[in-house]
């Protein structure tokens, strides 16, 4: 089998859909990509995709779990209005301001139907309403079909996603919908590609988690079932842009962001910083004094608790249809994870329970 074109795989992932709780299409695509590295792949009862790459040496080997959520935010049909207009509600953290005038795909009972997001034109609104963003309940989807046809093809409960072709921009930038969190899924593939060049004792369990956007549910169950020695979540964080706070946003092409705070293992974080220094790789420190809002929050507190780490990729315009990332940051994230895993042995795992003074 020839090597996987990982960048092209990302573009393919961005063209497909997988709203939280309905990740089947993305699961199939991710499974195909992971099969380039292992045939030990399964799906658990909740829908998490779990792929294991064995380490070297005798058992029991250390186990490192890498979690990257597969789901994206989306919408669900709540009502079919007269003339066939659709009302929708959010699945996950949808920002109504970004929905106006978008092209959408309604995933109906026997196929996909393209439509547009409409709302009342400003000419027909009151002066007090002009200049304000419309709430989601005031918007509607127009499929340009007669009401009878809409009712035949669409049901309450059908999913809706934004229609967007990924765009390759200058300076290694890629823009599209659902880079949160297809960027991190891609980083795990870059990690496995890099690990092929390295010796590693630890078994690596890559998990495409489900329902992160609904409360990080897949991370809980997969962590409980796998019981790894270390769990590392890979997600995205806020890229720098005009008006964004300097202490909560990070430059694109500035390298992966390593989370540092009381709710992760500082030893795991320290290891990643040490690896980055050895590789002469640019990295950034993301400070957090409360929940991170990522899978790592669930992973840390599963069962009796686990040592965890979090590495994130800067993405601009999060939770919009034009999320933008620098692909070099994805590659660096994969390399950082691979070389960190290469340093994990039984002594390292035992050392995680020792007190670390910073």
C-alpha positions in Angstrom: 0.0 0.0 0.0 1.3 3.4 -0.9 1.8 6.1 1.7 -1.3 8.1 2.7 -1.6 11.6 1.3 -2.5 13.2 4.7 -3.1 16.7 3.4 -5.4 15.4 0.8 -7.2 13.4 3.4 -7.9 16.6 5.4 -9.5 18.2 2.4 -11.7 15.1 1.9 -12.7 15.2 5.6 -13.7 18.8 5.2 -16.1 18.0 2.3 -18.0 15.5 4.3 -20.3 16.0 7.3 -20.7 14.5 10.8 -22.8 16.5 13.2 -22.5 15.6 16.9 -24.2 12.3 17.4 -24.3 11.5 13.6 -20.6 11.0 12.9 -21.0 7.9 10.6 -19.6 9.4 7.4 -16.5 10.9 9.1 -16.0 7.6 11.0 -15.8 5.7 7.7 -13.4 8.2 6.2 -11.2 8.3 9.3 -11.2 4.5 9.5 -10.0 4.2 5.9 -7.1 6.6 6.7 -6.1 4.8 9.9 -6.0 1.5 8.0 -2.8 2.7 6.4 -1.2 2.3 9.8 -3.0 -0.6 11.5 -5.6 -3.2 11.0 -6.5 -3.2 14.7 -9.5 -0.8 14.4 -12.9 -1.0 16.0 -16.0 1.1 16.9 -17.3 1.0 20.4 -20.9 1.1 21.5 -21.1 4.9 21.6 -19.5 5.2 18.2 -16.0 6.1 19.1 -13.4 4.9 16.5 -10.5 3.2 18.2 -7.3 2.3 16.3 -4.3 0.6 18.1 -0.7 0.7 16.9 1.4 -1.7 18.9 4.7 -0.7 20.5 7.9 -2.7 20.6 8.9 -5.1 23.3 7.1 -7.4 25.7 3.8 -6.8 27.4 2.5 -5.1 29.4 3.5 -2.1 27.4 2.5 1.5 28.3 -0.6 2.7 26.6 -1.0 6.3 25.3 -4.4 7.4 24.1 -4.7 10.2 21.6 -8.2 11.7 21.4 -9.4 13.9 18.6 -13.1 14.4 18.3 -14.8 13.7 14.9 -18.1 15.6 15.3 -18.9 19.1 14.1 -21.6 21.6 15.0 -24.7 21.7 12.9 -28.5 22.2 12.9 -31.6 20.1 13.2 -35.0 20.7 11.5 -37.7 21.5 14.1 -40.6 22.5 11.9 -41.8 22.6 8.3 -43.6 25.9 7.7 -46.2 26.8 5.1 -44.6 27.0 1.6 -41.9 24.6 2.7 -39.7 26.8 4.7 -37.7 25.0 7.4 -37.1 26.2 11.0 -34.0 24.7 12.7 -32.3 24.5 16.1 -28.6 24.3 16.9 -26.7 21.0 17.6 -23.6 22.2 19.5 -22.3 25.8 19.7 -23.7 27.4 16.6 -23.3 31.2 16.4 -26.5 32.5 14.7 -24.6 35.6 13.4 -22.6 33.3 11.1 -25.7 31.6 9.6 -27.2 34.5 7.7 -27.2 33.9 3.8 -25.3 30.7 4.1 -25.7 27.8 1.6 -26.8 24.7 3.5 -27.3 21.0 2.9 -30.4 19.4 4.4 -29.7 15.7 4.9 -33.1 14.3 4.1 -34.7 10.9 4.2 -33.4 9.7 0.8 -30.7 12.2 -0.1 -29.1 15.6 0.4 -30.9 18.8 -0.6 -29.2 22.2 -1.1 -30.8 25.3 0.2 -30.1 28.7 1.6 -30.5 30.4 4.9 -32.9 33.3 4.6 -34.3 36.0 6.9 -36.4 39.1 6.7 -34.7 41.8 4.5 -33.8 45.0 6.3 -36.4 47.0 4.3 -39.2 45.1 6.0 -37.8 45.3 9.5 -38.3 48.0 12.1 -35.6 50.7 12.6 -34.8 49.2 16.0 -34.2 45.7 14.5 -31.8 46.9 11.7 -28.2 46.4 12.4 -28.9 43.6 14.9 -28.1 40.0 14.2 -31.2 37.8 13.8 -31.7 35.0 16.4 -31.7 31.5 14.9 -35.5 31.1 15.6 -36.2 34.0 13.2 -34.2 32.5 10.3 -35.4 29.9 7.9 -34.1 27.6 5.2 -35.5 27.8 1.7 -35.1 24.6 -0.4 -36.8 26.3 -3.4 -39.2 23.4 -3.6 -43.0 23.2 -3.2 -44.3 22.5 0.2 -45.6 19.1 -0.7 -42.2 18.1 -2.1 -40.4 19.4 1.0 -42.7 17.4 3.3 -42.1 14.3 1.2 -38.3 14.6 1.4 -37.6 16.2 4.8 -38.6 15.3 8.3 -38.5 17.0 11.6 -35.2 15.8 13.2 -33.2 15.8 9.9 -29.7 17.3 10.1 -28.5 20.4 8.3 -24.9 21.4 7.7 -23.2 24.4 6.0 -22.3 23.8 2.3 -18.7 24.8 1.9 -15.8 23.7 -0.3 -12.4 23.9 1.4 -10.1 26.6 0.2 -6.3 26.4 0.0 -4.9 29.9 0.7 -1.3 31.3 0.4 1.3 30.5 3.0 0.1 27.0 3.7 -3.3 28.1 5.0 -6.5 26.0 4.6 -10.0 27.4 5.2 -13.2 25.5 5.5 -15.9 24.3 7.8 -15.3 21.7 10.6 -11.5 22.3 10.9 -12.7 22.0 14.5 -11.8 19.2 14.8 -10.8 17.6 11.5 -7.4 19.5 11.9 -6.7 17.4 15.0 -7.8 14.2 13.4 -5.3 14.9 10.7 -2.6 15.6 13.3 -3.0 12.1 14.6 -2.4 10.8 11.1 0.8 12.9 10.9 1.8 11.4 14.3 1.4 7.8 13.1 3.3 8.7 9.9 6.2 10.1 12.0 6.1 7.1 14.4 6.9 4.8 11.5 10.4 6.3 11.5 10.8 6.0 15.3 11.1 3.3 17.9 8.4 3.4 20.6 7.7 1.0 23.4 4.2 2.3 24.1 1.0 1.1 22.4 -0.7 4.1 20.7 -4.4 4.1 20.7 -5.9 6.8 18.4 -9.5 7.5 19.2 -11.8 9.5 17.0 -14.3 10.6 19.7 -17.9 11.4 19.2 -20.2 14.0 20.7 -17.5 16.4 22.0 -19.6 19.4 21.0 -22.4 18.1 23.1 -20.5 17.7 26.4 -17.4 15.6 25.6 -19.3 12.4 25.9 -17.2 10.1 23.7 -14.0 10.9 25.6 -15.6 9.7 28.8 -16.6 6.3 27.6 -13.6 5.6 25.4 -11.2 6.5 28.3 -13.1 4.2 30.6 -12.9 1.3 28.2 -9.3 1.7 27.2 -7.8 2.6 30.6 -4.6 4.1 29.2 -1.6 5.2 31.2 -1.6 8.6 29.6 -4.4 10.4 27.7 -3.6 13.3 25.4 -6.4 15.3 23.7 -5.8 17.1 20.5 -8.1 20.0 19.6 -8.1 23.5 18.3 -7.7 26.8 20.0 -8.2 30.4 19.1 -6.0 31.8 16.3 -5.0 35.5 16.4 -7.1 38.0 14.6 -8.0 41.7 15.0 -9.7 42.3 18.4 -8.8 39.0 19.9 -7.2 39.1 23.3 -3.5 38.5 23.2 -3.6 36.1 26.2 -6.2 33.9 24.7 -5.3 33.8 21.0 -2.3 32.4 19.2 -0.5 33.1 15.9 -1.0 30.8 13.0 2.3 29.1 12.0 3.5 29.7 15.5 3.4 26.0 16.3 1.2 23.8 18.5 -0.2 25.2 21.7 0.6 23.1 24.8 -1.9 23.5 27.6 -0.5 24.4 31.0 -2.7 24.6 34.1 -3.9 22.8 37.2 -6.3 20.5 35.3 -3.7 18.5 33.3 -0.5 16.6 34.2 2.3 19.1 34.3 4.7 16.2 33.7 3.1 15.4 30.4 3.0 19.0 29.4 6.7 19.4 30.5 7.6 16.4 28.4 6.1 18.0 25.3 7.9 21.3 25.9 11.2 19.4 26.3 10.6 17.5 23.1 9.8 20.7 21.2 13.1 22.2 22.5 15.0 19.2 21.3 13.4 19.3 17.9 13.9 23.1 17.7 10.2 23.3 17.0 8.2 26.5 17.7 5.4 25.9 20.3 3.2 28.1 22.3 2.0 27.9 25.9 -1.8 28.1 26.5 -2.6 28.9 30.1 -5.8 27.7 31.7 -7.2 28.0 35.2 -10.5 26.3 34.6 -12.0 23.7 32.3 -10.5 23.7 28.8 -13.7 22.9 27.0 -12.1 20.0 25.3 -12.1 16.2 25.6 -9.3 16.4 28.1 -11.7 17.6 30.8 -13.6 14.3 30.6 -10.5 12.2 30.1 -8.8 13.5 33.3 -11.9 12.7 35.5 -12.8 9.3 34.1 -12.8 6.5 36.8 -10.2 7.2 39.4 -8.5 9.8 37.2 -5.7 9.8 34.7 -2.6 11.8 33.8 -3.5 13.8 30.8 -2.2 16.4 28.4 -3.7 18.8 25.8 -2.2 20.1 22.6 -4.2 22.4 20.4 -3.8 23.9 16.9 -4.5 27.6 16.4 -7.6 28.1 14.2 -9.1 31.5 13.2 -12.9 32.1 13.0 -13.8 29.0 15.1 -17.3 27.7 14.7 -17.8 29.4 11.4 -17.8 28.0 7.8 -14.4 29.6 7.1 -12.3 28.3 9.9 -8.6 28.8 8.9 -5.5 26.9 9.9 -1.9 26.7 8.9 -1.1 23.2 7.8 2.5 23.4 9.1 0.9 23.6 12.6 -0.9 20.3 12.0 2.3 18.7 10.8 4.2 20.0 13.9 1.5 18.8 16.2 1.9 15.3 14.7 5.7 15.4 15.1 5.4 16.7 18.6 3.1 13.8 19.6 5.2 11.2 17.9 8.4 12.2 19.6 6.7 12.5 23.0 5.3 9.0 22.6 8.7 7.7 21.7 10.0 8.8 25.1 7.3 7.0 27.0 8.4 3.8 28.8 7.4 2.0 32.0 9.7 4.2 34.1 8.2 7.3 32.6 4.7 6.1 33.5 5.7 5.2 37.0 7.2 8.7 37.4 3.9 10.3 36.6 2.7 9.6 40.1 5.6 11.4 41.7 5.2 14.9 42.9 6.5 17.6 40.5 7.5 21.0 41.9 7.5 23.7 39.2 
